[in-house]
Amino acid sequence: MSYISMKQLLEAGVHFGHETKRWNPKFKRFIFAERNGIFIIDLQKTLKQIDRSFDYIKDLSERGGVILFVGTKKQAQEIVELEARRTGMPFVTSRWLGGMLTNFRTMRTRIDRLNELDDLFESGRINDRPKAERIALGAERERLLRFVGGIRKMTRLPDAIFVVDPTKEVIAVQEANKLGIPVIALADTDSDPDVIDYIVPGNDDAIRSIQLITHRIGDLVVEARGGGEDVSDTRVEADNAEIGAAELGEEGDTTQLTSSQGRS
């Protein structure tokens, strides 16, 4: 019995790919047909890949493995964070900072700084500082919460990463590939399957599709581990301001991801 039924996939629109003018030829093996300028994903193949990918997730979770959830596109952020929190897994939903995996030691210094600021504010010692300094430290704390709050209790590199839209999350995928960390991905017709270890071919733009796949993954982790425990901190909503390397004190690459387009 499959983890997800064909009916569920159809109802969630998992079979709808991108426009035919925007695709990756390497994805051809997962495409069933073209309809009105849109690629239709072969759901029989999706079901097979779901079984393979979910078997891996279940086994990894039963062994106590850590999966980093990644979804920075607008329609994925809330879903990815919700499931990560439910499972007790770390997550990145605001923006992937270059070096989050490949320069993890430096990233941990940012997390240490966040913990230091939390202690300063929660103990009330912040009130001993001048007003201007309090404002500056508060802004620094907010930025750190936004970008590393979801991984603050990730004390080591994850055993795998799960990404929604590997084309959008290209830097995260590249870093995982470089370190030999398995990549699990909900991947659309514009994706390169060759850089994904466990692919779920499907619509990575529609909320219902993202929710179906991500929630089922969450179920598997919770079932395997007997419940989740929050491993992050309160999320701070991101604004449109770009936070550069100098502001966060990063030593690694902080190249911003290129944005993927939505359905036309």
Secondary structure, DSSP 4 states (H G I P E B T S, - for coil): --SS-HHHHHHTTTTEEEETTS--GGGGGGEEEEETTEEEE-HHHHHHHHHHHHHHHHHHHHTT--EEEE--SHHHHHHHHHHHHHHT--EE-S-PPTTTTTTHHHHHHHHHHHHHHHHHHHTTGGGGS-HHHHHHHHHHHHHHHHHHGGGTT--S--SEEEEE-TTTTHHHHHHHHHHT--EEEEE-TTS-GGG-SEEEES-SSSHHHHHHHHHHHHHHHHHHHTS----S-------S----HHHHT--S--PPPPPPP---
